[in-house]
Amino acid sequence: MTTTTKGATVPAAPPATRSNYPIGYLRGVIVALVVAHHSALAYHPFAPPPPATLAAQPRWWMAFPVVDSARWSFATVLVGFNDVFFMSLMFFLSGLFFWQSLVRKGSARFLRDRLLRLGLPFVVAASLLAPLAYYPTWLEISQHHPTAAFWHQWLSLGQWPSGPAWFIWVLLAFDCVATLLSVLAPNWGNTVGRIAARLSRRPVVFFAALAAISAVAYVPMAYLFNSLAWTAFGPFTFQTSRILHYLVYFLIAVGIGAWGLDRGLLAPDGKLARHWLLWTVAAPIIFVAKSAIGIATITSHPHSPAWAIANDAGFVLSCAATSLAFLALFLHFVRSRAPLLEGLSANSYAIYLVHYVFVSWLQYALLTASLPGFAKFAIAFSGALGLSWLTSAALRQILAIARVV
């Protein structure tokens, strides 16, 4: 069955059912992990020293706005583990709801709504929240220099750092790509969904296919570009080697969502959910193996293409395994409404938008505190998550803002 829309004829998605608690709650938890990730960076054992100026190269301060002399050894594990999967899974979770929304609204209205829901917050985050979040960097390195000097350096950077808001504009771009595909090939989502459903009868086969496809997208890019390199034009930035990898996760999720959020891979009683223990054991084992290869590549084989490719392959395997492990856990254990997770999920988008401001200012406020790195991390994380949550709840009382976030 197909549905004719203004701008495209697209196959009808399965009708939406009750709220999908596992997916909604998982999205909220991943955003909380984003807050934890950014909170830990100031105390990372290998965090670079504060720069002499904002213009100095390399500009590590864009990833490490505040660097504390207190360090926390476990931050290496936390940051490394998150980095392997959490942004990929965020794109995947976002893609799951694309098809039903496109069918319900039509391509023209869908894109208008996405411009409002993603484009407008990106403008606010990049123009206002990002400078506010990075101002503690200036305070840490400049001492008593006036604010006007901050703006002078900021405007002379040759780009406009947008912080974590990069995810929002990239997601908007992916929405546009998927919508264009739906105009050119109206059945592509259902086709991908059928293939994914067939593969998901054996989740290990789906895992292998996901890893293989993402390896084709990622490994050549990682070989051509430094895995730490970012591409920037104005406020629009993205991690160069991973952009196609993220697109793969998004598009595959679109197909899974077109097939249905309660069947196939995501069935609450499906094989992935039933074998949650297998995936939660396999994911950390694969991550440890990937980490060992990465350490060996950097320390013993820094110029070896074979080791570099092995490390990149380890990334895609670990990303796929960990993403499936989180999906399996939530599909298996989340069966009904949980008030705390409900609140986190409902406020997750706004939390993502504003959290960087609270993280960097709390890290800056803790610079002179005589506390160990873990204690500072705990304060920065809990404070940033709590303040972001409260800010989101307050903003969502304003009807115009609630319609967006």
C-alpha positions as CSV (number, residue, x, y, z in Angstrom):
1,M,0.0,0.0,0.0
2,T,1.2,3.5,-0.8
3,T,0.4,7.0,0.4
4,T,0.4,10.0,-2.0
5,T,2.0,13.1,-0.4
6,K,2.8,16.6,-1.6
7,G,6.1,15.9,-3.3
8,A,6.3,12.1,-3.3
9,T,4.5,8.8,-3.2
10,V,5.8,6.8,-0.4
11,P,4.8,3.4,0.9
12,A,2.7,3.4,4.0
13,A,4.4,2.6,7.2
14,P,2.9,0.3,9.8
15,P,0.5,2.3,12.0
16,A,2.0,3.9,15.1
17,T,1.1,2.0,18.2
18,R,1.6,2.8,21.9
19,S,4.6,4.8,23.1
20,N,7.8,2.9,22.4
21,Y,9.2,2.9,25.9
22,P,12.5,1.0,25.1
23,I,13.6,3.3,22.3
24,G,12.4,6.5,23.9
25,Y,14.1,5.7,27.2
26,L,17.3,4.6,25.5
27,R,17.5,7.9,23.7
28,G,17.3,9.7,27.1
29,V,20.0,7.5,28.6
30,I,22.3,8.1,25.6
31,V,21.9,11.9,26.1
32,A,22.8,11.4,29.8
33,L,25.9,9.6,28.5
34,V,26.7,12.6,26.3
35,V,26.6,14.8,29.4
36,A,28.9,12.4,31.3
37,H,31.3,12.2,28.4
38,H,31.7,16.0,28.2
39,S,31.9,16.2,32.0
40,A,34.8,13.7,32.1
41,L,37.0,15.4,29.4
42,A,38.3,18.0,31.8
43,Y,39.8,15.2,34.0
44,H,41.0,12.9,31.3
45,P,44.6,11.7,32.0
46,F,45.6,12.7,28.5
47,A,43.8,16.0,28.3
48,P,46.0,18.6,26.5
49,P,47.1,21.7,28.5
50,P,45.1,24.9,28.1
51,P,46.1,26.8,24.9
52,A,48.0,30.0,25.0
53,T,45.3,31.7,22.9
54,L,42.1,30.6,21.2
55,A,43.8,30.9,17.8
56,A,46.7,28.6,18.7
57,Q,46.9,25.3,16.8
58,P,45.9,22.6,17.3
59,R,42.6,23.9,18.7
60,W,42.1,21.1,21.2
61,W,40.1,23.5,23.4
62,M,37.0,22.9,21.1
63,A,36.9,19.4,22.5
64,F,38.4,20.3,26.0
65,P,36.9,23.7,26.9
66,V,38.3,23.5,30.4
67,V,41.2,21.4,31.5
68,D,41.8,20.7,35.2
69,S,45.0,19.7,36.9
70,A,43.1,17.0,38.8
71,R,42.8,13.9,36.7
72,W,40.7,10.7,36.9
73,S,42.2,7.6,35.4
74,F,38.8,5.9,34.6
75,A,37.9,8.9,32.4
76,T,40.0,7.2,29.7
77,V,37.7,4.2,29.7
78,L,34.5,6.2,29.9
79,V,35.4,8.6,27.1
80,G,36.9,5.8,25.0
81,F,33.8,3.6,25.4
82,N,31.4,6.3,24.7
83,D,33.3,7.5,21.7
84,V,33.1,4.1,20.0
85,F,29.3,4.0,19.8
86,F,27.1,6.7,21.3
87,M,26.9,9.2,18.4
88,S,26.3,6.3,16.0
89,L,23.5,5.0,18.1
90,M,22.0,8.5,18.4
91,F,21.8,8.8,14.6
92,F,20.3,5.3,14.6
93,L,17.7,6.1,17.1
94,S,16.8,9.3,15.2
95,G,16.4,7.4,12.0
96,L,13.9,4.9,13.4
97,F,11.1,7.5,13.5
98,F,11.8,9.1,10.1
99,W,9.6,6.9,7.9
100,Q,6.4,7.1,9.9
101,S,6.8,10.9,10.2
102,L,7.4,11.3,6.5
103,V,4.3,9.2,5.6
104,R,2.1,11.0,8.1
105,K,3.2,14.5,7.0
106,G,4.3,14.3,3.4
107,S,7.8,15.4,2.3
108,A,7.1,19.1,2.1
109,R,5.5,19.4,5.6
110,F,8.0,17.0,7.0
111,L,11.0,19.1,5.9
112,R,9.3,22.3,7.2
113,D,8.9,20.7,10.5
114,R,12.5,19.4,10.6
115,L,13.8,22.9,9.8
116,L,11.8,24.2,12.7
117,R,12.7,21.4,15.1
118,L,16.4,21.1,14.1
119,G,17.4,24.2,12.1
120,L,16.1,26.8,14.6
121,P,17.7,25.2,17.7
122,F,20.9,24.8,15.8
123,V,21.0,28.5,15.1
124,V,20.3,29.3,18.8
125,A,22.9,26.8,20.0
126,A,25.6,27.8,17.6
127,S,25.1,31.6,17.9
128,L,24.4,31.9,21.6
129,L,25.0,28.8,23.6
130,A,28.3,27.8,22.0
131,P,30.1,31.1,22.8
132,L,28.7,31.0,26.3
133,A,30.0,27.4,26.8
134,Y,33.4,28.3,25.5
135,Y,33.8,31.5,27.4
136,P,35.3,29.6,30.4
137,T,38.1,28.6,28.1
138,W,38.9,32.2,27.7
139,L,38.7,32.9,31.4
140,E,41.1,30.0,32.1
141,I,43.7,31.2,29.7
142,S,43.3,35.0,29.7
143,Q,42.9,35.7,33.4
144,H,41.8,39.4,33.4
145,H,41.6,40.2,29.7
146,P,38.3,42.0,28.8
147,T,35.4,40.3,27.1
148,A,35.9,42.3,24.0
149,A,39.2,40.5,23.5
150,F,37.4,37.2,23.6
151,W,35.1,38.3,20.8
152,H,38.0,39.6,18.8
153,Q,39.8,36.2,19.0
154,W,36.5,34.3,18.5
155,L,35.6,36.2,15.3
156,S,39.1,35.8,13.9
157,L,39.2,32.0,14.2
158,G,38.0,31.5,10.6
159,Q,35.2,29.3,11.8
160,W,32.4,29.5,14.3
161,P,32.7,26.6,16.8
162,S,29.2,25.2,17.5
163,G,30.1,22.6,20.1
164,P,27.8,19.5,20.4
165,A,25.2,21.2,18.1
166,W,27.1,19.7,15.2
167,F,24.9,16.6,15.6
168,I,21.7,18.7,15.0
169,W,22.7,20.1,11.7
170,V,24.1,16.8,10.5
171,L,20.8,15.1,11.5
172,L,18.9,17.7,9.5
173,A,21.2,17.0,6.5
174,F,20.5,13.3,6.8
175,D,16.8,14.0,6.9
176,C,17.1,15.9,3.7
177,V,19.1,13.0,2.1
178,A,16.5,10.4,3.2
179,T,13.6,12.6,2.0
180,L,15.3,13.0,-1.4
181,L,15.8,9.3,-1.6
182,S,12.1,8.8,-0.9
183,V,11.2,11.1,-3.8
184,L,13.5,9.3,-6.2
185,A,12.8,5.8,-5.0
186,P,9.6,5.7,-2.9
187,N,10.0,2.1,-1.8
188,W,13.6,2.3,-0.7
189,G,12.8,2.4,3.1
190,N,10.5,-0.7,2.9
191,T,13.2,-2.5,0.8
192,V,15.8,-1.8,3.4
193,G,13.4,-2.7,6.2
194,R,12.6,-6.1,4.5
195,I,16.3,-6.9,4.2
196,A,17.0,-5.9,7.8
197,A,14.0,-7.9,9.0
198,R,15.3,-11.0,7.2
199,L,18.8,-10.5,8.6
200,S,17.4,-9.8,12.1
201,R,16.0,-13.4,12.3
202,R,19.6,-14.1,13.3
203,P,20.9,-11.0,15.1
204,V,24.5,-12.2,14.7
205,V,24.0,-12.0,10.9
206,F,22.5,-8.5,11.2
207,F,25.5,-7.5,13.3
208,A,27.9,-8.8,10.7
209,A,26.0,-7.0,7.9
210,L,25.9,-3.7,9.9
211,A,29.6,-3.9,10.7
212,A,30.5,-4.8,7.1
213,I,28.4,-2.0,5.5
214,S,29.7,0.6,8.0
215,A,33.3,-0.7,7.4
216,V,32.9,0.1,3.7
217,A,31.8,3.6,4.7
218,Y,34.3,4.2,7.5
219,V,37.6,2.4,6.9
220,P,38.6,4.1,3.7
221,M,37.7,7.5,5.2
222,A,39.7,6.8,8.3
223,Y,42.6,5.7,6.2
224,L,42.5,8.9,4.1
225,F,41.7,11.3,7.0
226,N,43.1,11.4,10.6
227,S,40.4,9.9,12.9
228,L,40.7,13.0,15.0
229,A,40.2,15.4,12.0
230,W,37.1,17.6,11.7
231,T,35.8,19.4,8.7
232,A,34.5,22.9,9.4
233,F,32.8,25.6,7.3
234,G,31.4,28.4,9.4
235,P,29.4,26.9,12.3
236,F,29.0,23.6,10.4
237,T,31.4,20.9,11.6
238,F,31.6,17.2,11.4
239,Q,34.1,14.4,12.1
240,T,35.5,13.8,8.7
241,S,36.2,10.1,8.8
242,R,32.8,9.2,10.4
243,I,30.3,11.2,8.4
244,L,29.5,8.3,6.0
245,H,29.5,5.8,8.9
246,Y,26.9,7.9,10.7
247,L,24.8,8.1,7.5
248,V,24.8,4.3,7.2
249,Y,23.5,3.9,10.8
250,F,20.8,6.5,10.1
251,L,19.6,5.0,6.8
252,I,19.5,1.5,8.1
253,A,17.4,2.7,11.0
254,V,15.1,4.4,8.6
255,G,14.5,1.0,6.9
256,I,14.0,-0.7,10.3
257,G,11.5,2.0,11.3
258,A,9.6,1.6,8.0
259,W,9.3,-2.1,8.7
260,G,7.9,-1.4,12.2
261,L,9.2,-0.4,15.6
262,D,7.7,-3.5,17.3
263,R,8.7,-6.2,14.9
264,G,11.9,-7.6,13.3
265,L,15.0,-6.5,15.1
266,L,13.1,-4.4,17.6
267,A,10.5,-6.9,18.5
268,P,10.1,-7.0,22.3
269,D,10.1,-10.8,22.2
270,G,12.5,-11.1,19.3
271,K,15.9,-12.8,19.3
272,L,17.9,-9.7,20.0
273,A,15.9,-9.0,23.2
274,R,15.9,-12.6,24.3
275,H,19.7,-12.8,23.9
276,W,20.5,-9.6,25.8
277,L,23.0,-11.3,28.0
278,L,25.0,-12.6,25.0
279,W,25.3,-9.0,23.6
280,T,26.1,-7.4,27.0
281,V,28.9,-9.8,27.4
282,A,30.2,-9.6,23.9
283,A,30.2,-5.8,23.6
284,P,32.8,-5.1,26.3
285,I,35.0,-8.0,25.1
286,I,35.0,-6.6,21.6
287,F,35.7,-3.1,23.0
288,V,38.6,-4.3,25.0
289,A,40.0,-6.1,22.0
290,K,39.6,-3.0,19.9
291,S,41.3,-0.9,22.6
292,A,44.2,-3.3,22.7
293,I,44.6,-3.0,18.9
294,G,44.4,0.8,19.2
295,I,47.1,1.0,21.9
296,A,49.4,-1.3,19.9
297,T,48.8,0.7,16.8
298,I,49.7,4.0,18.5
299,T,52.7,2.7,20.6
300,S,54.3,0.0,18.5
301,H,53.0,0.3,14.9
302,P,52.3,4.0,14.3
303,H,53.2,3.8,10.6
304,S,51.7,0.5,9.7
305,P,48.7,0.6,7.3
306,A,47.7,-2.9,8.3
307,W,47.5,-2.1,12.0
308,A,45.7,1.2,11.2
309,I,43.1,-0.7,9.2
310,A,42.8,-3.3,11.9
311,N,42.1,-0.6,14.4
312,D,39.5,1.0,12.2
313,A,37.9,-2.4,11.7
314,G,37.8,-2.8,15.4
315,F,35.9,0.5,15.7
316,V,33.1,-0.6,13.4
317,L,32.8,-4.0,15.2
318,S,32.8,-2.5,18.6
319,C,30.3,0.2,17.5
320,A,27.9,-2.4,16.1
321,A,28.2,-4.7,19.1
322,T,27.7,-2.0,21.7
323,S,24.8,-0.5,19.9
324,L,23.0,-3.8,19.6
325,A,23.8,-4.5,23.3
326,F,22.1,-1.3,24.4
327,L,19.1,-2.1,22.2
328,A,18.9,-5.6,23.5
329,L,19.0,-4.5,27.1
330,F,16.3,-1.9,26.7
331,L,14.1,-4.1,24.6
332,H,14.3,-6.9,27.2
333,F,14.0,-4.9,30.4
334,V,11.8,-1.9,29.5
335,R,8.3,-3.1,29.1
336,S,6.2,-0.3,30.8
337,R,6.3,3.3,31.8
338,A,9.1,4.4,34.3
339,P,8.5,7.9,35.6
340,L,12.2,8.9,36.0
341,L,13.2,7.6,32.5
342,E,10.0,9.2,31.1
343,G,11.1,12.6,32.4
344,L,14.6,12.1,31.1
345,S,13.4,11.0,27.7
346,A,10.9,13.9,27.4
347,N,13.6,16.5,28.2
348,S,16.5,14.8,26.4
349,Y,16.5,17.1,23.4
350,A,16.6,20.3,25.4
351,I,19.2,18.7,27.8
352,Y,21.4,18.0,24.8
353,L,21.1,21.5,23.5
354,V,22.0,23.3,26.8
355,H,24.1,20.9,28.8
356,Y,27.5,22.1,27.4
357,V,27.1,25.5,29.0
358,F,26.6,24.0,32.4
359,V,29.4,21.5,32.0
360,S,32.0,24.0,31.1
361,W,31.0,26.6,33.7
362,L,30.9,23.9,36.4
363,Q,34.3,22.6,35.4
364,Y,35.7,26.1,35.5
365,A,34.2,26.8,38.9
366,L,35.8,23.6,40.2
367,L,39.3,24.5,39.0
368,T,40.5,25.8,42.3
369,A,38.7,23.2,44.5
370,S,41.0,20.8,46.3
371,L,39.2,17.6,45.2
372,P,40.2,14.5,43.3
373,G,39.3,14.2,39.7
374,F,36.5,11.7,40.2
375,A,34.8,14.0,42.8
376,K,35.0,16.9,40.4
377,F,33.6,14.8,37.6
378,A,30.7,13.6,39.8
379,I,29.8,17.2,40.7
380,A,30.1,18.5,37.1
381,F,28.1,15.6,35.7
382,S,25.3,15.6,38.3
383,G,25.2,19.4,38.3
384,A,25.1,19.7,34.5
385,L,22.5,17.0,34.1
386,G,20.3,18.4,36.9
387,L,20.6,22.0,35.8
388,S,20.0,21.1,32.1
389,W,16.9,19.0,33.1
390,L,15.5,21.9,35.2
391,T,16.2,24.4,32.4
392,S,14.5,22.1,29.9
393,A,11.4,21.6,32.2
394,A,11.2,25.4,32.6
395,L,11.6,26.2,28.9
396,R,9.0,23.6,28.0
397,Q,6.4,25.5,30.0
398,I,6.6,28.1,27.2
399,L,4.3,26.8,24.4
400,A,6.3,28.1,21.5
401,I,9.5,26.4,22.8
402,A,7.7,23.2,23.8
403,R,6.6,22.8,20.2
404,V,10.2,22.7,19.2
405,V,12.0,20.8,22.0
